[in-house]
């Protein structure tokens, strides 16, 4: 029993030492002025229109981000951030091969709070602009039919960032961060009236109606970032 008590005291003391050391560090060098990230965004899309392009509800996209701090006040800071996400899915519908390309751009404000110099939490609500290019192979007409649309919405999320590498002083040398966030992406619905491009296929081709598509759903993004 005493051994466990001693071990607990040692662990608590070590944790207190780490926290005290972190608090002793000046905060400003750990608040990134500019931050660039690369990561993965995984979304769950439950809309029925998505079934024509995927065998499951997941949509995995590569994610590139860029942010810049606009205002700092003690532990709080306000940044402008933007993300570009890209992903592709392939499947079959009505016995024909289908494909879906998704570009998503989000830009807006992000509020951050540094609990410790190497750890901050954040929330953001970012206007979203998504471009989808859906296609289906028409074996009868020997053409590829498309539906290309823009949709608009909002990404709301909260997350945390931890500095995994960085100088203890006020050096401008880059600092490396691990970032994770989770939230919900709202997007409007777009029609899936599939038609061949102009000049392709029959002179008066009838469109193939696959319903509508909305890519709204919960998501998780994990990233590695470098900040200055």
C-alpha positions in Angstrom: 0.0 0.0 0.0 2.8 2.4 0.9 4.6 1.6 -2.3 1.5 2.6 -4.3 1.2 5.7 -2.3 4.9 6.6 -2.9 4.5 5.9 -6.7 1.4 8.1 -6.8 3.3 10.9 -5.1 6.2 10.6 -7.6 3.9 10.7 -10.6 1.9 13.6 -9.2 5.1 15.5 -8.5 6.4 14.8 -12.0 3.2 16.0 -13.5 3.3 19.1 -11.4 6.8 19.8 -12.4 5.9 19.5 -16.1 2.9 21.8 -15.7 5.0 24.3 -13.7 7.7 24.3 -16.3 5.2 24.8 -19.1 3.6 27.7 -17.3 7.1 29.3 -16.7 7.6 29.4 -20.5 6.7 32.7 -22.2 3.4 32.2 -24.1 4.0 34.5 -27.1 6.6 32.3 -29.0 4.1 29.4 -28.8 1.2 31.3 -30.4 1.8 30.7 -34.1 1.7 33.7 -36.4 1.5 31.6 -39.5 0.7 27.9 -39.6 0.5 25.4 -42.5 -0.9 21.9 -42.1 -1.4 18.6 -44.0 -3.7 15.9 -42.8 -6.8 13.7 -43.4 -10.4 14.5 -43.1 -12.8 11.6 -42.6 -16.6 12.3 -42.9 -19.7 10.2 -42.5 -22.2 10.8 -45.3 -25.6 9.1 -44.7 -27.4 10.7 -47.6 -29.1 8.2 -49.9 -27.7 9.8 -53.0 -24.2 9.0 -51.9 -24.9 5.2 -52.2 -24.6 5.5 -56.0 -20.9 6.4 -55.6 -19.7 4.5 -52.5 -20.2 1.1 -50.8 -20.0 2.7 -47.3 -20.8 6.0 -45.7 -17.2 7.2 -45.4 -15.6 10.0 -47.3 -11.9 10.3 -46.8 -10.1 13.4 -48.1 -6.6 14.8 -48.1 -6.6 18.1 -46.2 -4.4 21.1 -46.6 -4.7 24.1 -44.2 -3.3 27.5 -43.7 -3.8 29.9 -40.8 -2.6 33.3 -39.6 -3.0 34.9 -36.2 -4.9 38.2 -36.3 -5.1 39.1 -32.6 -3.6 38.0 -29.3 -4.6 38.8 -25.7 -2.9 36.7 -23.0 -4.0 33.1 -23.5 -6.5 33.9 -26.2 -5.9 34.5 -29.9 -8.0 34.9 -33.0 -6.8 33.5 -36.3 -8.0 33.4 -39.9 -7.9 29.8 -41.2 -8.7 28.0 -44.4 -8.8 24.4 -45.6 -8.9 22.7 -48.9 -10.1 19.0 -48.9 -10.1 16.6 -51.8 -11.4 13.1 -52.1 -12.7 10.6 -54.7 -15.1 7.7 -54.6 -15.9 5.0 -57.2 -18.7 2.4 -57.3 -21.5 1.1 -59.5 -25.1 2.1 -60.0 -27.7 0.5 -62.3 -24.9 -1.8 -63.5 -22.7 1.1 -64.6 -19.4 2.4 -63.2 -19.8 5.7 -61.2 -17.3 8.2 -59.9 -17.5 11.2 -57.5 -14.8 13.9 -57.1 -15.2 16.3 -54.2 -13.4 19.6 -53.6 -14.2 21.4 -50.4 -13.0 24.9 -49.4 -13.6 26.4 -46.0 -12.4 29.8 -44.8 -13.2 31.8 -41.7 -12.3 32.7 -38.1 -10.9 30.4 -35.4 -10.8 31.2 -31.7 -7.9 29.7 -29.7 -7.1 29.4 -26.0 -3.7 28.2 -24.7 -4.2 26.2 -21.6 -0.4 25.7 -21.6 2.2 27.2 -23.9 2.5 23.9 -25.9 -1.3 23.2 -25.8 -4.2 25.1 -27.1 -7.9 24.4 -27.7 -9.9 26.0 -30.5 -13.4 26.3 -32.0 -14.3 27.6 -35.4 -17.4 28.1 -37.7 -16.2 28.2 -41.3 -18.3 28.9 -44.4 -18.0 26.0 -46.8 -17.9 25.8 -50.6 -18.0 22.4 -52.2 -17.7 21.4 -55.9 -18.8 17.9 -56.8 -18.3 16.2 -60.2 -20.4 13.0 -60.4 -20.2 10.7 -63.4 -21.7 7.5 -64.7 -20.7 5.4 -67.7 -23.6 4.9 -70.1 -22.8 1.6 -71.9 -25.9 1.9 -74.3 -25.1 5.4 -75.6 -21.3 4.8 -75.2 -20.8 8.1 -73.3 -20.0 9.3 -69.9 -22.7 11.3 -68.2 -21.9 14.1 -65.6 -23.5 16.2 -63.0 -21.3 19.1 -61.8 -22.5 21.4 -59.1 -21.4 23.9 -56.3 -23.0 23.6 -52.9 -22.7 25.8 -49.8 -22.8 25.3 -46.1 -20.9 25.7 -42.8 -18.3 23.6 -40.9 -18.6 23.9 -37.1 -15.9 22.1 -35.1 -13.8 22.1 -31.9 -10.3 20.6 -31.4 -6.9 20.8 -29.8 -3.3 21.3 -30.9 -0.2 20.1 -29.1 3.3 21.3 -29.9 5.5 18.2 -30.4 8.7 20.1 -31.2 9.8 23.7 -30.7 12.6 25.8 -29.1 12.0 26.9 -25.5 13.1 30.4 -26.2 11.5 33.1 -28.4 13.3 31.7 -31.5 11.5 32.1 -34.8 12.5 28.5 -35.7 9.6 26.4 -36.8 7.5 24.5 -34.3 5.7 21.3 -35.1 2.1 20.7 -34.0 -0.2 17.7 -33.9 -3.8 18.8 -34.4 -7.2 17.0 -34.1 -10.7 18.3 -34.5 -14.2 17.0 -34.7 -17.4 18.6 -35.8 -20.2 18.7 -38.3 -20.2 19.9 -41.9 -23.4 21.3 -43.2 -23.9 21.3 -47.0 -26.9 21.9 -49.3 -28.3 19.3 -51.6 -27.6 19.2 -55.4 -29.4 17.3 -58.2 -28.0 14.3 -59.9 -29.3 14.8 -63.4 -26.6 13.0 -65.4 -26.1 14.2 -68.9 -23.1 13.9 -71.4 -21.0 16.9 -72.1 -22.0 19.1 -75.1 -21.2 17.4 -78.4 -21.0 13.9 -76.9 -23.5 11.2 -77.4 -26.9 11.5 -79.1 -28.1 14.9 -80.4 -30.9 15.1 -77.8 -29.9 12.9 -75.0 -32.3 12.4 -72.1 -30.7 12.8 -68.7 -30.4 10.0 -66.2 -31.9 11.0 -62.9 -30.0 9.6 -59.8 -31.9 11.8 -57.3 -30.0 14.3 -55.3 -26.8 14.4 -53.2 -25.9 16.1 -49.9 -22.4 15.6 -48.4 -23.5 16.9 -44.9 -22.4 14.9 -41.9 -20.0 14.6 -38.9 -16.3 14.6 -39.6 -12.9 14.2 -37.9 -9.7 15.9 -39.1 -6.2 15.0 -37.9 -3.2 17.0 -39.1 0.5 17.7 -38.7 1.4 21.4 -38.9 4.4 23.7 -38.9 4.1 27.1 -37.4 6.2 30.2 -37.1 
